[in-house]
Amino acid sequence: MDSIRLAVLISGSGSTLQNLIDKIAAGELPATIVGVAASRAGLFGIERAERTGLPVVVVERKPTETFSQRVFEAIRPKQPDLVILAGWLHLLAIPADFENRVLNIHPSLLPAFGGPGMYGRRVHEAVLASGTKVTGCTVHFADNTYDTGPIVLRSEVPVLEHDTPDTLAVRVQAAECEAYPQAIRKVAEVR
């Protein structure tokens, strides 16, 4: 399989970005990260990208009405095959030339526990409050709403009797570290 070109969008510490960097370096993901876009300055994820020599651009949210347009203007010249939302916390209006080319990962088995306001710890709290016995993560194509695009891959994680949001988050994140690269490979093979 040829190397797939990735643009990675971050809004935080860049742990998902680091996982992709590590998988590529280990030869487990035939990909090249062609650029990173951050939603604000000062993120630890920017430092992670710069340490690896990846080009980074910061796209500030304001003015919000042009935010999505500016994000895609920043990454379009890099000619990515896929855009990877890696802890990206902002809804994007996806332009026609990027339809079915933007992947997101969500820390539940969508459609359960998805939608506006459902991210990070909030998801794990909702899972525990519901009493469900299985959760996990879902990689899906992003569309212009929260967590509703076509699903590429799901990975299940058991909910244990004495789980807290933090202990559950650790296991779900471990599943995400394997599921996201696997989904990228799956999409690359189809293309």
Backbone as CSV, one residue per row, in Angstrom:
resi,resn,N_x,N_y,N_z,CA_x,CA_y,CA_z,C_x,C_y,C_z
1,MET,0.842,-1.177,0.000,0.000,0.000,0.000,0.892,1.247,0.000
2,ASP,0.548,2.239,-0.844,1.279,3.498,-0.875,1.024,4.274,0.408
3,SER,1.960,5.157,0.734,1.816,6.014,1.904,0.685,7.005,1.676
4,ILE,-0.164,7.161,2.673,-1.272,8.106,2.599,-0.857,9.402,3.293
5,ARG,-1.263,10.515,2.714,-0.880,11.834,3.220,-1.949,12.328,4.200
6,LEU,-1.512,12.659,5.424,-2.426,13.071,6.479,-2.175,14.511,6.906
7,ALA,-3.249,15.261,7.078,-3.210,16.533,7.799,-3.920,16.266,9.116
8,VAL,-3.319,16.688,10.225,-3.858,16.383,11.548,-4.284,17.686,12.226
9,LEU,-5.514,17.717,12.721,-6.065,18.881,13.402,-6.118,18.605,14.894
10,ILE,-5.567,19.530,15.693,-5.481,19.334,17.143,-6.077,20.528,17.896
11,SER,-6.567,20.236,19.106,-7.093,21.273,19.999,-6.563,21.122,21.416
12,GLY,-5.576,20.242,21.623,-5.114,20.004,22.988,-3.695,19.497,23.053
13,SER,-3.501,18.447,23.850,-2.152,17.960,24.159,-1.490,17.218,23.008
14,GLY,-2.259,16.780,22.034,-1.669,16.096,20.890,-1.345,14.633,21.137
15,SER,-2.035,13.983,22.090,-1.731,12.573,22.352,-2.096,11.694,21.153
16,THR,-3.169,12.008,20.463,-3.525,11.238,19.270,-2.511,11.492,18.165
17,LEU,-2.095,12.728,18.002,-1.041,13.063,17.041,0.217,12.262,17.355
18,GLN,0.615,12.223,18.623,1.826,11.495,19.014,1.689,10.014,18.706
19,ASN,0.520,9.457,18.941,0.284,8.049,18.629,0.497,7.796,17.133
20,LEU,-0.029,8.677,16.289,0.148,8.518,14.841,1.616,8.659,14.455
21,ILE,2.298,9.623,15.035,3.740,9.800,14.785,4.485,8.513,15.129
22,ASP,4.168,7.946,16.302,4.838,6.726,16.759,4.522,5.525,15.864
23,LYS,3.261,5.383,15.452,2.871,4.259,14.582,3.559,4.368,13.217
24,ILE,3.667,5.577,12.696,4.350,5.780,11.413,5.829,5.442,11.560
25,ALA,6.453,5.939,12.627,7.882,5.683,12.855,8.172,4.203,13.031
26,ALA,7.246,3.461,13.627,7.429,2.026,13.856,7.112,1.191,12.609
27,GLY,6.674,1.854,11.535,6.335,1.136,10.311,4.985,0.448,10.368
28,GLU,4.151,0.821,11.340,2.839,0.195,11.504,1.729,0.939,10.760
29,LEU,2.040,2.125,10.273,1.050,2.917,9.554,1.739,3.545,8.351
30,PRO,1.408,3.086,7.142,2.040,3.634,5.937,1.457,5.002,5.606
31,ALA,1.937,6.009,6.318,1.394,7.355,6.166,2.500,8.383,6.357
32,THR,2.215,9.583,5.881,3.079,10.737,6.085,2.197,11.864,6.610
33,ILE,2.608,12.479,7.693,1.878,13.643,8.190,2.451,14.861,7.478
34,VAL,1.624,15.489,6.645,2.096,16.599,5.813,1.893,17.952,6.481
35,GLY,1.138,17.985,7.567,0.937,19.229,8.288,0.005,19.045,9.459
36,VAL,0.116,19.983,10.400,-0.713,19.987,11.603,-1.339,21.372,11.713
37,ALA,-2.636,21.414,11.998,-3.325,22.669,12.273,-3.837,22.630,13.702
38,ALA,-3.567,23.699,14.438,-3.997,23.807,15.829,-5.044,24.906,15.947
39,SER,-6.008,24.704,16.846,-7.095,25.666,16.990,-6.746,26.851,17.886
40,ARG,-5.579,26.814,18.499,-5.100,27.976,19.264,-3.631,27.792,19.582
41,ALA,-2.983,28.893,19.871,-1.559,28.865,20.221,-1.386,28.290,21.626
42,GLY,-0.166,27.859,21.928,0.174,27.415,23.266,-0.200,25.993,23.608
43,LEU,-0.669,25.229,22.652,-1.046,23.842,22.915,0.190,22.949,23.003
44,PHE,0.167,21.976,23.900,1.269,21.022,23.999,1.399,20.214,22.709
45,GLY,0.287,19.996,22.031,0.325,19.288,20.750,1.193,19.986,19.716
46,ILE,1.249,21.314,19.763,2.122,22.066,18.847,3.579,21.711,19.131
47,GLU,3.925,21.653,20.409,5.294,21.281,20.794,5.628,19.866,20.301
48,ARG,4.698,18.944,20.441,4.929,17.572,19.963,5.204,17.574,18.458
49,ALA,4.397,18.312,17.714,4.571,18.376,16.258,5.910,18.997,15.898
50,GLU,6.255,20.092,16.524,7.505,20.788,16.210,8.723,19.943,16.545
51,ARG,8.657,19.159,17.640,9.774,18.274,18.001,10.044,17.256,16.908
52,THR,9.011,16.887,16.177,9.140,15.900,15.108,9.427,16.563,13.764
53,GLY,9.452,17.897,13.747,9.731,18.615,12.510,8.523,18.773,11.606
54,LEU,7.335,18.585,12.148,6.128,18.728,11.340,5.734,20.196,11.224
55,PRO,5.325,20.620,10.030,4.878,22.008,9.891,3.549,22.207,10.616
56,VAL,3.466,23.314,11.365,2.279,23.607,12.166,1.758,24.992,11.808
57,VAL,0.444,25.098,11.710,-0.206,26.385,11.542,-1.266,26.503,12.629
58,VAL,-1.367,27.697,13.219,-2.408,27.963,14.208,-3.507,28.736,13.506
59,VAL,-4.729,28.234,13.621,-5.895,28.897,13.037,-6.801,29.285,14.200
60,GLU,-6.767,30.551,14.554,-7.582,31.038,15.670,-9.058,30.973,15.298
61,ARG,-9.895,30.714,16.287,-11.337,30.547,16.035,-12.031,31.833,15.625
62,LYS,-11.550,32.954,16.079,-12.234,34.210,15.747,-11.601,34.831,14.525
63,PRO,-12.387,35.307,13.591,-13.855,35.325,13.609,-14.417,33.929,13.328
64,THR,-15.375,33.521,14.142,-15.895,32.152,14.065,-16.611,31.853,12.757
65,GLU,-17.204,32.854,12.124,-17.963,32.586,10.894,-17.065,32.154,9.736
66,THR,-15.770,32.415,9.816,-14.855,31.982,8.748,-13.875,30.911,9.223
67,PHE,-14.062,30.421,10.436,-13.105,29.481,11.025,-12.894,28.237,10.160
68,SER,-13.969,27.552,9.809,-13.839,26.329,9.007,-13.137,26.612,7.687
69,GLN,-13.540,27.658,7.035,-12.935,28.026,5.751,-11.430,28.242,5.911
70,ARG,-11.025,28.932,6.981,-9.602,29.205,7.199,-8.819,27.942,7.530
71,VAL,-9.451,27.005,8.241,-8.791,25.727,8.543,-8.467,25.001,7.239
72,PHE,-9.456,24.880,6.364,-9.222,24.146,5.117,-8.296,24.909,4.169
73,GLU,-8.320,26.233,4.203,-7.368,27.016,3.408,-5.938,26.765,3.880
74,ALA,-5.777,26.539,5.185,-4.442,26.301,5.745,-3.897,24.922,5.377
75,ILE,-4.778,23.923,5.280,-4.285,22.564,5.016,-4.351,22.170,3.543
76,ARG,-5.186,22.813,2.772,-5.359,22.451,1.358,-4.029,22.450,0.590
77,PRO,-3.142,23.448,0.760,-1.874,23.435,0.016,-0.977,22.228,0.317
78,LYS,-1.203,21.567,1.441,-0.411,20.382,1.808,-0.859,19.144,1.038
79,GLN,-1.996,19.240,0.365,-2.563,18.155,-0.445,-2.718,16.841,0.332
80,PRO,-3.412,16.906,1.486,-3.632,15.657,2.237,-4.651,14.763,1.552
81,ASP,-4.450,13.465,1.697,-5.462,12.497,1.265,-6.583,12.437,2.291
82,LEU,-6.200,12.530,3.569,-7.159,12.496,4.670,-6.833,13.582,5.673
83,VAL,-7.876,14.111,6.297,-7.731,15.034,7.424,-8.146,14.253,8.663
84,ILE,-7.281,14.261,9.665,-7.493,13.491,10.884,-7.815,14.449,12.026
85,LEU,-9.027,14.336,12.567,-9.397,15.126,13.740,-8.852,14.393,14.959
86,ALA,-7.888,15.011,15.604,-7.155,14.363,16.699,-7.372,15.168,17.979
87,GLY,-8.484,14.900,18.634,-8.831,15.706,19.794,-9.296,17.092,19.381
88,TRP,-9.801,17.207,18.183,-10.310,18.478,17.640,-11.682,18.717,18.244
89,LEU,-11.885,19.859,18.864,-13.108,20.090,19.622,-14.088,21.044,18.953
90,HIS,-13.955,21.247,17.660,-14.785,22.241,16.989,-15.507,21.621,15.796
91,LEU,-16.776,21.963,15.661,-17.530,21.503,14.503,-17.014,22.230,13.266
92,LEU,-16.759,21.483,12.216,-16.263,22.060,10.970,-17.328,21.974,9.888
93,ALA,-17.393,23.006,9.078,-18.176,22.944,7.843,-17.218,22.388,6.796
94,ILE,-17.481,21.186,6.337,-16.547,20.488,5.456,-16.858,20.849,4.004
95,PRO,-15.865,21.409,3.306,-16.103,21.782,1.903,-16.226,20.546,1.014
96,ALA,-16.814,20.742,-0.151,-17.089,19.621,-1.065,-15.840,18.825,-1.408
97,ASP,-14.692,19.493,-1.574,-13.478,18.764,-1.964,-12.893,17.927,-0.826
98,PHE,-13.450,18.041,0.371,-12.990,17.225,1.496,-14.058,16.264,2.016
99,GLU,-15.199,16.171,1.325,-16.220,15.212,1.748,-15.651,13.795,1.713
100,ASN,-15.954,13.027,2.747,-15.448,11.653,2.901,-13.924,11.587,2.931
101,ARG,-13.313,12.674,3.395,-11.855,12.706,3.552,-11.450,13.221,4.926
102,VAL,-12.423,13.395,5.824,-12.149,13.883,7.176,-12.592,12.798,8.152
103,LEU,-11.631,12.285,8.927,-11.933,11.238,9.911,-11.922,11.803,11.320
104,ASN,-12.814,11.273,12.139,-12.877,11.632,13.544,-12.939,10.353,14.368
105,ILE,-12.479,10.444,15.611,-12.646,9.326,16.542,-13.423,9.844,17.736
106,HIS,-14.368,9.027,18.190,-15.233,9.407,19.311,-15.129,8.327,20.383
107,PRO,-15.090,8.712,21.671,-14.876,7.727,22.739,-16.135,7.002,23.211
108,SER,-16.942,6.556,22.259,-18.066,5.675,22.575,-18.416,4.899,21.316
109,LEU,-19.349,3.985,21.441,-19.830,3.234,20.289,-21.014,4.008,19.701
110,LEU,-20.694,4.878,18.766,-21.753,5.689,18.154,-22.802,4.795,17.516
111,PRO,-24.056,5.201,17.538,-24.542,6.541,17.849,-24.745,6.812,19.338
112,ALA,-24.497,5.851,20.202,-24.668,6.066,21.637,-23.650,7.083,22.157
113,PHE,-24.107,7.977,22.987,-23.261,8.929,23.711,-22.487,9.863,22.784
114,GLY,-23.121,10.262,21.682,-22.523,11.223,20.769,-23.354,12.485,20.735
115,GLY,-22.903,13.446,19.959,-23.648,14.678,19.762,-23.016,15.859,20.461
116,PRO,-23.653,17.021,20.349,-23.107,18.247,20.938,-22.840,18.092,22.434
117,GLY,-21.685,18.534,22.869,-21.315,18.489,24.276,-20.824,17.150,24.774
118,MET,-20.853,16.132,23.925,-20.409,14.804,24.346,-18.980,14.565,23.872
119,TYR,-18.045,14.831,24.751,-16.636,14.594,24.463,-15.919,14.304,25.780
120,GLY,-14.783,13.625,25.659,-13.930,13.370,26.818,-14.649,12.760,28.002
121,ARG,-14.377,13.309,29.156,-14.899,12.786,30.425,-16.434,12.729,30.434
122,ARG,-17.077,13.689,29.784,-18.543,13.718,29.757,-19.110,12.416,29.174
123,VAL,-18.441,11.899,28.150,-18.894,10.652,27.532,-18.784,9.511,28.537
124,HIS,-17.647,9.410,29.199,-17.434,8.303,30.133,-18.387,8.387,31.327
125,GLU,-18.668,9.603,31.796,-19.647,9.774,32.875,-21.029,9.297,32.423
126,ALA,-21.415,9.653,31.206,-22.724,9.250,30.687,-22.807,7.734,30.510
127,VAL,-21.735,7.138,30.029,-21.704,5.674,29.870,-21.916,5.004,31.223
128,LEU,-21.193,5.444,32.252,-21.319,4.835,33.577,-22.708,5.076,34.166
129,ALA,-23.242,6.264,33.981,-24.574,6.575,34.522,-25.664,5.729,33.862
130,SER,-25.432,5.320,32.627,-26.445,4.548,31.893,-26.502,3.082,32.314
131,GLY,-25.429,2.596,32.912,-25.380,1.188,33.300,-25.000,0.234,32.187
132,THR,-24.632,0.755,31.028,-24.236,-0.118,29.922,-22.997,-0.920,30.292
133,LYS,-22.860,-2.090,29.716,-21.743,-2.988,30.041,-20.641,-2.976,28.993
134,VAL,-20.889,-2.307,27.856,-19.886,-2.239,26.790,-19.862,-0.825,26.222
135,THR,-18.673,-0.293,26.068,-18.475,0.988,25.405,-17.324,0.791,24.428
136,GLY,-16.609,1.830,24.116,-15.471,1.698,23.215,-15.223,2.984,22.475
137,CYS,-14.830,2.858,21.211,-14.581,4.036,20.391,-15.060,3.764,18.975
138,THR,-15.317,4.846,18.266,-15.811,4.771,16.898,-15.013,5.727,16.028
139,VAL,-14.481,5.228,14.927,-13.864,6.085,13.915,-14.900,6.247,12.808
140,HIS,-15.144,7.498,12.442,-16.165,7.770,11.425,-15.731,8.947,10.553
141,PHE,-16.319,8.999,9.361,-16.118,10.173,8.531,-16.900,11.314,9.155
142,ALA,-16.266,12.453,9.283,-16.945,13.623,9.822,-17.824,14.232,8.738
143,ASP,-18.963,14.720,9.184,-19.830,15.489,8.292,-20.085,16.833,8.976
144,ASN,-21.114,17.524,8.604,-21.324,18.876,9.122,-22.149,18.918,10.401
145,THR,-22.297,17.772,11.088,-22.945,17.716,12.392,-22.053,16.897,13.319
146,TYR,-22.419,16.838,14.575,-21.609,16.109,15.535,-21.868,14.605,15.481
147,ASP,-20.825,13.837,15.201,-20.805,12.387,15.408,-21.851,11.604,14.605
148,THR,-22.159,12.066,13.388,-23.198,11.378,12.617,-22.708,10.825,11.281
149,GLY,-21.460,11.050,10.911,-20.976,10.590,9.617,-20.843,9.080,9.546
150,PRO,-20.647,8.556,8.328,-20.523,7.107,8.129,-19.403,6.492,8.976
151,ILE,-19.717,5.360,9.601,-18.770,4.691,10.499,-17.795,3.845,9.694
152,VAL,-16.518,3.965,10.040,-15.448,3.183,9.416,-15.115,1.972,10.275
153,LEU,-15.059,2.168,11.600,-14.605,1.098,12.492,-15.053,1.387,13.920
154,ARG,-15.387,0.330,14.635,-15.685,0.430,16.073,-14.780,-0.540,16.820
155,SER,-14.426,-0.177,18.041,-13.652,-1.067,18.898,-14.313,-1.087,20.272
156,GLU,-14.678,-2.278,20.733,-15.398,-2.408,22.001,-14.455,-2.493,23.194
157,VAL,-14.939,-1.939,24.313,-14.224,-1.968,25.593,-15.255,-2.318,26.662
158,PRO,-14.970,-3.306,27.497,-15.935,-3.635,28.549,-15.985,-2.550,29.626
159,VAL,-17.168,-2.355,30.180,-17.327,-1.473,31.336,-17.280,-2.375,32.560
160,LEU,-16.318,-2.119,33.444,-16.121,-2.972,34.615,-16.920,-2.446,35.811
161,GLU,-17.203,-3.327,36.729,-18.079,-3.020,37.865,-17.619,-1.796,38.667
162,HIS,-16.329,-1.665,38.877,-15.836,-0.580,39.733,-15.205,0.559,38.921
163,ASP,-15.574,0.665,37.644,-15.009,1.727,36.815,-15.403,3.117,37.310
164,THR,-14.482,4.025,37.124,-14.733,5.455,37.288,-14.554,6.068,35.897
165,PRO,-14.963,7.310,35.707,-14.705,7.921,34.402,-13.220,7.867,34.014
166,ASP,-12.340,7.999,34.997,-10.901,7.991,34.703,-10.395,6.610,34.318
167,THR,-10.817,5.569,35.034,-10.327,4.226,34.681,-10.891,3.779,33.343
168,LEU,-12.135,4.131,33.085,-12.736,3.795,31.796,-12.040,4.546,30.664
169,ALA,-11.732,5.808,30.908,-11.058,6.618,29.888,-9.719,6.018,29.490
170,VAL,-8.984,5.476,30.439,-7.674,4.878,30.143,-7.833,3.709,29.168
171,ARG,-8.817,2.843,29.415,-9.014,1.689,28.537,-9.559,2.092,27.170
172,VAL,-10.450,3.077,27.143,-10.972,3.539,25.861,-9.858,4.190,25.052
173,GLN,-9.016,4.978,25.702,-7.915,5.618,24.980,-6.945,4.574,24.426
174,ALA,-6.709,3.512,25.163,-5.851,2.436,24.649,-6.471,1.821,23.392
175,ALA,-7.785,1.653,23.389,-8.468,1.130,22.195,-8.362,2.125,21.039
176,GLU,-8.474,3.407,21.343,-8.360,4.439,20.312,-6.985,4.405,19.644
177,CYS,-5.951,4.155,20.431,-4.579,4.131,19.897,-4.399,3.057,18.834
178,GLU,-5.184,1.999,18.902,-5.123,0.951,17.888,-6.169,1.169,16.790
179,ALA,-7.351,1.642,17.179,-8.458,1.768,16.227,-8.212,2.855,15.177
180,TYR,-7.665,4.000,15.587,-7.504,5.095,14.623,-6.525,4.719,13.510
181,PRO,-5.329,4.221,13.834,-4.431,3.789,12.752,-5.036,2.678,11.888
182,GLN,-5.757,1.755,12.528,-6.394,0.675,11.774,-7.418,1.245,10.788
183,ALA,-8.203,2.216,11.221,-9.199,2.830,10.340,-8.532,3.590,9.203
184,ILE,-7.432,4.281,9.484,-6.708,5.010,8.439,-6.191,4.028,7.391
185,ARG,-5.630,2.904,7.849,-5.173,1.872,6.902,-6.333,1.345,6.074
186,LYS,-7.463,1.102,6.706,-8.645,0.589,5.996,-9.100,1.559,4.917
187,VAL,-9.175,2.835,5.232,-9.573,3.849,4.254,-8.533,3.932,3.126
188,ALA,-7.262,3.880,3.494,-6.187,3.974,2.496,-6.266,2.797,1.517
189,GLU,-6.563,1.611,2.012,-6.655,0.434,1.144,-7.780,0.575,0.134
190,VAL,-8.890,1.141,0.542,-10.032,1.332,-0.351,-9.698,2.364,-1.429
191,ARG,-8.956,3.393,-1.044,-8.607,4.467,-1.992,-7.535,3.962,-2.947
